[in-house]
């Protein structure tokens, strides 16, 4: 295992814990500030949308900054923002802290994924991406559940302090272990957004956005979607989150290997079909622990299993601008997370929290349609056959 990839994965672990742990402590945040659960859920959404909006311009403006320095800057901003949330006296200041944390994430995450594909040979890109993205999925299996238990046994502010400590650990690891990564060519913001006019890229990014929207329509409100099973028990909540994260971690690590062998299309189609099916059954399994547990495990595997093949497809389309495409895909991922929080809040008001899985399933089907449209454009493109010598293994 490449130690440099592991260091990047540790940083993603800290960011991932921050992204997802809010879902586990929403009731506590809601009670502390006297706001609704839906309003508290926007703390996750505003973090995500800040990341999505700022990652492209930050990447353009910071193109000449050494990668290690940029990763350290993003990590330090992230740590300070989470410490700010720990002491925030009002809901407004807590939201401001989440925005600043999003700035740190926007600096760190695309830099980490872009560096990953530059550190390995082309035939190992799928595995390299799976290792770095595994930092996010492992955070759902370990970081988020631990944070949920801390919040359940004590206070949600202690949970955010735990997130800040993880961020500080990642900053220290990068400072000590990560050597300098070669700078990519300087690219203007306009040039970074240029791939969006390519239909193949736009449809692939739309797939990411829609899929993540469906997943986080449910996950953002995990504690209330499964409240019948959880029964107010922090340990049960933590265990269910562990299962979701374990499923995602396993699918990511093995999924990268599978993509390297069979290509991205078969993996994407299979994952999105399964995601739609298991999201659709969530309303009917949410009251019985022995049924909910295995379904949540598989749902977690499907939720995370689509990220690596999506990134692989983008890199294969244009390897020379892989860091740019990774940044755009990360932005779409966080837009999707943010949109999911909004859709979920509206869904709670209309169909109720227990039926958010149906909305998630519908969005998974829509994502599948966009994925297949992207495949058709890739297959029909003569440019794709020039860029990708063995196209059949990519799509």
C-alpha positions as a Python dict, from the first residue, in 0.01 Angstrom:
ca = {
    (1, 'X'): (0, 0, 0),
    (2, 'X'): (129, 345, -97),
    (3, 'X'): (182, 537, 228),
    (4, 'X'): (104, 866, 54),
    (5, 'X'): (-242, 739, -36),
    (6, 'X'): (-302, 637, 324),
    (7, 'X'): (-209, 985, 446),
    (8, 'X'): (-462, 1139, 207),
    (9, 'X'): (-722, 887, 320),
    (10, 'X'): (-670, 994, 683),
    (11, 'X'): (-751, 1353, 589),
    (12, 'X'): (-1062, 1241, 403),
    (13, 'X'): (-1161, 1043, 713),
    (14, 'X'): (-1169, 1363, 918),
    (15, 'X'): (-1368, 1552, 655),
    (16, 'X'): (-1606, 1261, 611),
    (17, 'X'): (-1676, 1239, 982),
    (18, 'X'): (-1763, 1609, 983),
    (19, 'X'): (-1989, 1569, 680),
    (20, 'X'): (-2191, 1282, 819),
    (21, 'X'): (-2186, 1309, 1197),
    (22, 'X'): (-2433, 1600, 1193),
    (23, 'X'): (-2702, 1352, 1082),
    (24, 'X'): (-2640, 1153, 1400),
    (25, 'X'): (-2681, 1449, 1638),
    (26, 'X'): (-2963, 1642, 1469),
    (27, 'X'): (-3212, 1599, 1756),
    (28, 'X'): (-2957, 1739, 2003),
    (29, 'X'): (-2876, 2037, 1780),
    (30, 'X'): (-3248, 2098, 1726),
    (31, 'X'): (-3317, 2102, 2101),
    (32, 'X'): (-3012, 2314, 2184),
    (33, 'X'): (-3103, 2598, 1948),
    (34, 'X'): (-3480, 2561, 1959),
    (35, 'X'): (-3520, 2494, 1586),
    (36, 'X'): (-3692, 2216, 1391),
    (37, 'X'): (-3508, 1901, 1285),
    (38, 'X'): (-3544, 2014, 923),
    (39, 'X'): (-3382, 2348, 1004),
    (40, 'X'): (-3103, 2175, 1195),
    (41, 'X'): (-3047, 1953, 892),
    (42, 'X'): (-2943, 2260, 696),
    (43, 'X'): (-2621, 2262, 900),
    (44, 'X'): (-2519, 1965, 687),
    (45, 'X'): (-2654, 2125, 371),
    (46, 'X'): (-2478, 2459, 412),
    (47, 'X'): (-2146, 2283, 469),
    (48, 'X'): (-2196, 2083, 151),
    (49, 'X'): (-2307, 2371, -69),
    (50, 'X'): (-2015, 2588, 51),
    (51, 'X'): (-1779, 2314, -53),
    (52, 'X'): (-1949, 2270, -390),
    (53, 'X'): (-1950, 2641, -475),
    (54, 'X'): (-1595, 2718, -361),
    (55, 'X'): (-1391, 2416, -466),
    (56, 'X'): (-1356, 2519, -837),
    (57, 'X'): (-1248, 2881, -771),
    (58, 'X'): (-1018, 2778, -485),
    (59, 'X'): (-857, 2516, -708),
    (60, 'X'): (-799, 2778, -978),
    (61, 'X'): (-665, 3046, -745),
    (62, 'X'): (-442, 2800, -560),
    (63, 'X'): (-298, 2633, -870),
    (64, 'X'): (56, 2755, -795),
    (65, 'X'): (51, 2666, -424),
    (66, 'X'): (240, 2345, -339),
    (67, 'X'): (-2, 2059, -279),
    (68, 'X'): (123, 1979, 70),
    (69, 'X'): (89, 2341, 181),
    (70, 'X'): (-262, 2358, 35),
    (71, 'X'): (-367, 2041, 216),
    (72, 'X'): (-231, 2178, 544),
    (73, 'X'): (-411, 2512, 498),
    (74, 'X'): (-741, 2339, 427),
    (75, 'X'): (-698, 2113, 728),
    (76, 'X'): (-619, 2397, 967),
    (77, 'X'): (-923, 2600, 852),
    (78, 'X'): (-1134, 2290, 901),
    (79, 'X'): (-1010, 2235, 1258),
    (80, 'X'): (-1061, 2597, 1364),
    (81, 'X'): (-1414, 2603, 1217),
    (82, 'X'): (-1518, 2295, 1412),
    (83, 'X'): (-1376, 2439, 1732),
    (84, 'X'): (-1585, 2748, 1655),
    (85, 'X'): (-1897, 2533, 1635),
    (86, 'X'): (-1818, 2381, 1974),
    (87, 'X'): (-1845, 2723, 2139),
    (88, 'X'): (-2113, 2877, 1911),
    (89, 'X'): (-2382, 3037, 2135),
    (90, 'X'): (-2646, 3079, 1862),
    (91, 'X'): (-2776, 2887, 1564),
    (92, 'X'): (-2658, 3162, 1330),
    (93, 'X'): (-2299, 3141, 1453),
    (94, 'X'): (-2313, 2763, 1430),
    (95, 'X'): (-2416, 2794, 1065),
    (96, 'X'): (-2128, 3038, 1007),
    (97, 'X'): (-1888, 2782, 1154),
    (98, 'X'): (-2025, 2523, 912),
    (99, 'X'): (-1963, 2759, 620),
    (100, 'X'): (-1600, 2808, 726),
    (101, 'X'): (-1559, 2431, 767),
    (102, 'X'): (-1688, 2401, 410),
    (103, 'X'): (-1412, 2635, 295),
    (104, 'X'): (-1158, 2404, 454),
    (105, 'X'): (-1314, 2101, 287),
    (106, 'X'): (-1323, 2281, -49),
    (107, 'X'): (-950, 2337, -17),
    (108, 'X'): (-858, 1988, 99),
    (109, 'X'): (-1082, 1730, -70),
    (110, 'X'): (-1030, 1795, -444),
    (111, 'X'): (-659, 1847, -380),
    (112, 'X'): (-641, 1505, -215),
    (113, 'X'): (-833, 1319, -488),
    (114, 'X'): (-645, 1500, -763),
    (115, 'X'): (-313, 1411, -603),
    (116, 'X'): (-413, 1045, -571),
    (117, 'X'): (-438, 988, -947),
    (118, 'X'): (-102, 1162, -999),
    (119, 'X'): (79, 934, -755),
    (120, 'X'): (17, 602, -934),
    (121, 'X'): (39, 448, -1281),
    (122, 'X'): (-272, 472, -1504),
    (123, 'X'): (-366, 105, -1457),
    (124, 'X'): (-386, 160, -1079),
    (125, 'X'): (-601, 474, -1080),
    (126, 'X'): (-919, 291, -982),
    (127, 'X'): (-750, 141, -677),
    (128, 'X'): (-584, 471, -582),
    (129, 'X'): (-918, 650, -590),
    (130, 'X'): (-1082, 372, -389),
    (131, 'X'): (-817, 406, -115),
    (132, 'X'): (-862, 782, -81),
    (133, 'X'): (-1243, 766, -104),
    (134, 'X'): (-1228, 487, 156),
    (135, 'X'): (-1134, 760, 403),
    (136, 'X'): (-1489, 891, 363),
    (137, 'X'): (-1653, 551, 392),
    (138, 'X'): (-1443, 443, 689),
    (139, 'X'): (-1549, 765, 858),
    (140, 'X'): (-1909, 646, 834),
    (141, 'X'): (-1812, 308, 980),
    (142, 'X'): (-1597, 446, 1264),
    (143, 'X'): (-1588, 826, 1296),
    (144, 'X'): (-1959, 897, 1262),
    (145, 'X'): (-2081, 619, 1495),
    (146, 'X'): (-1825, 715, 1759),
    (147, 'X'): (-1937, 1076, 1728),
    (148, 'X'): (-2301, 964, 1758),
    (149, 'X'): (-2228, 771, 2078),
    (150, 'X'): (-2033, 1068, 2221),
    (151, 'X'): (-2330, 1293, 2146),
    (152, 'X'): (-2577, 1043, 2289),
    (153, 'X'): (-2386, 993, 2612),
    (154, 'X'): (-2292, 1356, 2656),
    (155, 'X'): (-2364, 1654, 2431),
    (156, 'X'): (-2349, 1722, 2057),
    (157, 'X'): (-2079, 1985, 2121),
    (158, 'X'): (-1849, 1709, 2241),
    (159, 'X'): (-1915, 1538, 1910),
    (160, 'X'): (-1793, 1841, 1718),
    (161, 'X'): (-1489, 1859, 1946),
    (162, 'X'): (-1417, 1499, 1847),
    (163, 'X'): (-1435, 1604, 1479),
    (164, 'X'): (-1189, 1888, 1544),
    (165, 'X'): (-951, 1642, 1710),
    (166, 'X'): (-967, 1414, 1405),
    (167, 'X'): (-888, 1711, 1183),
    (168, 'X'): (-588, 1803, 1397),
    (169, 'X'): (-464, 1444, 1374),
    (170, 'X'): (-487, 1452, 994),
    (171, 'X'): (-300, 1784, 976),
    (172, 'X'): (-20, 1637, 1187),
    (173, 'X'): (-5, 1326, 969),
    (174, 'X'): (21, 1528, 648),
    (175, 'X'): (291, 1752, 797),
    (176, 'X'): (504, 1454, 899),
    (177, 'X'): (447, 1188, 636),
    (178, 'X'): (338, 1343, 307),
    (179, 'X'): (613, 1448, 69),
    (180, 'X'): (554, 1716, -191),
    (181, 'X'): (323, 1623, -479),
    (182, 'X'): (412, 1760, -825),
    (183, 'X'): (211, 2068, -912),
    (184, 'X'): (-44, 2022, -1190),
    (185, 'X'): (-36, 2269, -1481),
    (186, 'X'): (-191, 2605, -1392),
    (187, 'X'): (-547, 2619, -1520),
    (188, 'X'): (-782, 2920, -1506),
    (189, 'X'): (-1130, 2896, -1358),
    (190, 'X'): (-1284, 2927, -1704),
    (191, 'X'): (-1068, 2639, -1824),
    (192, 'X'): (-1170, 2432, -1522),
    (193, 'X'): (-1537, 2478, -1606),
    (194, 'X'): (-1484, 2415, -1977),
    (195, 'X'): (-1535, 2035, -1951),
    (196, 'X'): (-1897, 2104, -1856),
    (197, 'X'): (-1976, 2176, -2222),
    (198, 'X'): (-1877, 1818, -2308),
    (199, 'X'): (-2199, 1617, -2296),
    (200, 'X'): (-2021, 1305, -2173),
    (201, 'X'): (-1874, 1490, -1877),
    (202, 'X'): (-2193, 1684, -1800),
    (203, 'X'): (-2408, 1370, -1797),
    (204, 'X'): (-2160, 1185, -1579),
    (205, 'X'): (-2147, 1472, -1331),
    (206, 'X'): (-2528, 1491, -1333),
    (207, 'X'): (-2535, 1122, -1240),
    (208, 'X'): (-2315, 1192, -939),
    (209, 'X'): (-2527, 1489, -829),
    (210, 'X'): (-2860, 1304, -857),
    (211, 'X'): (-2735, 984, -693),
    (212, 'X'): (-2592, 1172, -394),
    (213, 'X'): (-2912, 1377, -366),
    (214, 'X'): (-3115, 1059, -330),
    (215, 'X'): (-2877, 903, -78),
    (216, 'X'): (-2861, 1211, 144),
    (217, 'X'): (-3233, 1275, 126),
    (218, 'X'): (-3244, 976, 361),
    (219, 'X'): (-2905, 978, 534),
    (220, 'X'): (-2919, 1341, 652),
    (221, 'X'): (-3223, 1245, 860),
    (222, 'X'): (-3101, 896, 955),
    (223, 'X'): (-3184, 944, 1324),
    (224, 'X'): (-3550, 1021, 1250),
    (225, 'X'): (-3594, 788, 951),
    (226, 'X'): (-3500, 494, 1176),
    (227, 'X'): (-3629, 632, 1506),
    (228, 'X'): (-3864, 334, 1550),
    (229, 'X'): (-3567, 98, 1540),
    (230, 'X'): (-3332, 322, 1739),
    (231, 'X'): (-3580, 393, 2018),
    (232, 'X'): (-3365, 676, 2154),
    (233, 'X'): (-3073, 440, 2221),
    (234, 'X'): (-2740, 599, 2123),
    (235, 'X'): (-2569, 259, 2107),
    (236, 'X'): (-2824, 126, 1856),
    (237, 'X'): (-2786, 441, 1645),
    (238, 'X'): (-2409, 401, 1652),
    (239, 'X'): (-2428, 34, 1553),
    (240, 'X'): (-2659, 104, 1259),
    (241, 'X'): (-2426, 379, 1138),
    (242, 'X'): (-2135, 136, 1171),
    (243, 'X'): (-2317, -111, 946),
    (244, 'X'): (-2386, 160, 686),
    (245, 'X'): (-2022, 262, 689),
    (246, 'X'): (-1888, -94, 679),
    (247, 'X'): (-2098, -166, 371),
    (248, 'X'): (-1962, 145, 201),
    (249, 'X'): (-1602, 73, 296),
    (250, 'X'): (-1610, -283, 162),
    (251, 'X'): (-1781, -182, -163),
    (252, 'X'): (-1527, 97, -217),
    (253, 'X'): (-1218, -111, -160),
    (254, 'X'): (-1333, -408, -366),
    (255, 'X'): (-1519, -189, -616),
    (256, 'X'): (-1199, -18, -725),
    (257, 'X'): (-1045, -355, -810),
    (258, 'X'): (-1357, -463, -999),
    (259, 'X'): (-1365, -142, -1200),
    (260, 'X'): (-1001, -194, -1301),
    (261, 'X'): (-1103, -534, -1442),
    (262, 'X'): (-1452, -500, -1592),
    (263, 'X'): (-1484, -126, -1647),
    (264, 'X'): (-1709, 135, -1491),
    (265, 'X'): (-2039, 89, -1677),
    (266, 'X'): (-2132, -254, -1542),
    (267, 'X'): (-2048, -146, -1189),
    (268, 'X'): (-2245, 181, -1214),
    (269, 'X'): (-2557, 16, -1355),
    (270, 'X'): (-2556, -265, -1100),
    (271, 'X'): (-2497, -34, -806),
    (272, 'X'): (-2769, 216, -902),
    (273, 'X'): (-3029, -59, -957),
    (274, 'X'): (-2952, -206, -615),
    (275, 'X'): (-2954, 141, -461),
    (276, 'X'): (-3304, 206, -597),
    (277, 'X'): (-3436, -127, -469),
    (278, 'X'): (-3294, -104, -118),
    (279, 'X'): (-3387, 262, -77),
    (280, 'X'): (-3745, 175, -173),
    (281, 'X'): (-3782, -86, 101),
    (282, 'X'): (-3652, 134, 384),
    (283, 'X'): (-4000, 258, 490),
    (284, 'X'): (-4113, -98, 559),
    (285, 'X'): (-3808, -226, 745),
    (286, 'X'): (-3746, 74, 969),
    (287, 'X'): (-3937, -60, 1270),
    (288, 'X'): (-3767, -398, 1311),
    (289, 'X'): (-3400, -409, 1402),
    (290, 'X'): (-3327, -760, 1276),
    (291, 'X'): (-3450, -666, 927),
    (292, 'X'): (-3324, -305, 927),
    (293, 'X'): (-2965, -399, 1011),
    (294, 'X'): (-2880, -611, 700),
    (295, 'X'): (-3074, -377, 470),
    (296, 'X'): (-2884, -75, 603),
    (297, 'X'): (-2559, -265, 546),
    (298, 'X'): (-2644, -327, 179),
    (299, 'X'): (-2788, 23, 135),
    (300, 'X'): (-2459, 165, 264),
    (301, 'X'): (-2261, -51, 20),
    (302, 'X'): (-2471, 73, -271),
    (303, 'X'): (-2460, 434, -152),
    (304, 'X'): (-2081, 448, -163),
    (305, 'X'): (-2019, 192, -434),
    (306, 'X'): (-2104, 433, -714),
    (307, 'X'): (-1839, 695, -633),
    (308, 'X'): (-1524, 520, -757),
    (309, 'X'): (-1664, 404, -1095),
    (310, 'X'): (-1797, 755, -1155),
    (311, 'X'): (-1454, 903, -1087),
    (312, 'X'): (-1290, 635, -1298),
    (313, 'X'): (-1518, 714, -1591),
    (314, 'X'): (-1428, 1083, -1572),
    (315, 'X'): (-1054, 1020, -1550),
    (316, 'X'): (-1071, 782, -1848),
    (317, 'X'): (-1243, 1047, -2060),
    (318, 'X'): (-954, 1293, -2027),
    (319, 'X'): (-658, 1179, -1814),
    (320, 'X'): (-465, 1500, -1884),
    (321, 'X'): (-718, 1708, -1687),
    (322, 'X'): (-799, 1449, -1421),
    (323, 'X'): (-752, 1691, -1125),
    (324, 'X'): (-1002, 1932, -1284),
    (325, 'X'): (-1258, 1658, -1339),
    (326, 'X'): (-1209, 1528, -984),
    (327, 'X'): (-1276, 1878, -853),
    (328, 'X'): (-1594, 1908, -1056),
    (329, 'X'): (-1709, 1564, -943),
    (330, 'X'): (-1641, 1651, -579),
    (331, 'X'): (-1840, 1972, -622),
    (332, 'X'): (-2132, 1777, -767),
    (333, 'X'): (-2110, 1527, -481),
    (334, 'X'): (-2142, 1803, -224),
    (335, 'X'): (-2414, 1981, -421),
    (336, 'X'): (-2598, 1649, -412),
    (337, 'X'): (-2549, 1616, -36),
    (338, 'X'): (-2676, 1970, 13),
    (339, 'X'): (-2973, 1918, -217),
    (340, 'X'): (-3053, 1593, -38),
    (341, 'X'): (-3078, 1779, 292),
    (342, 'X'): (-3326, 2025, 139),
    (343, 'X'): (-3530, 1754, -36),
    (344, 'X'): (-3539, 1552, 285),
    (345, 'X'): (-3664, 1850, 487),
    (346, 'X'): (-3944, 1903, 234),
    (347, 'X'): (-4014, 1531, 229),
    (348, 'X'): (-4057, 1520, 607),
    (349, 'X'): (-4328, 1784, 576),
    (350, 'X'): (-4508, 1609, 290),
    (351, 'X'): (-4470, 1230, 315),
    (352, 'X'): (-4308, 1200, 658),
    (353, 'X'): (-3957, 1100, 764),
    (354, 'X'): (-4028, 727, 750),
    (355, 'X'): (-4102, 742, 375),
    (356, 'X'): (-3798, 939, 260),
    (357, 'X'): (-3658, 614, 115),
    (358, 'X'): (-3918, 630, -163),
    (359, 'X'): (-3786, 970, -271),
    (360, 'X'): (-3431, 834, -255),
    (361, 'X'): (-3530, 539, -474),
    (362, 'X'): (-3686, 766, -737),
    (363, 'X'): (-3369, 974, -752),
    (364, 'X'): (-3156, 658, -787),
    (365, 'X'): (-3363, 558, -1091),
    (366, 'X'): (-3317, 906, -1238),
    (367, 'X'): (-2941, 878, -1178),
    (368, 'X'): (-2940, 545, -1362),
    (369, 'X'): (-3108, 708, -1663),
    (370, 'X'): (-2843, 981, -1673),
    (371, 'X'): (-2564, 724, -1633),
    (372, 'X'): (-2687, 532, -1937),
    (373, 'X'): (-2726, 854, -2137),
    (374, 'X'): (-2364, 932, -2052),
    (375, 'X'): (-2262, 585, -2168),
    (376, 'X'): (-2442, 634, -2499),
    (377, 'X'): (-2260, 963, -2556),
    (378, 'X'): (-1925, 804, -2468),
    (379, 'X'): (-1984, 506, -2695),
    (380, 'X'): (-2088, 727, -2986),
    (381, 'X'): (-1798, 967, -2953),
    (382, 'X'): (-1506, 931, -3189),
    (383, 'X'): (-1307, 1154, -2954),
    (384, 'X'): (-1355, 900, -2676),
    (385, 'X'): (-1207, 625, -2891),
    (386, 'X'): (-898, 842, -2947),
    (387, 'X'): (-855, 926, -2579),
    (388, 'X'): (-932, 575, -2456),
    (389, 'X'): (-752, 296, -2648),
    (390, 'X'): (-960, 20, -2487),
    (391, 'X'): (-1295, 192, -2456),
    (392, 'X'): (-1490, -121, -2375),
    (393, 'X'): (-1305, -157, -2044),
    (394, 'X'): (-1389, 197, -1940),
    (395, 'X'): (-1760, 228, -1998),
}
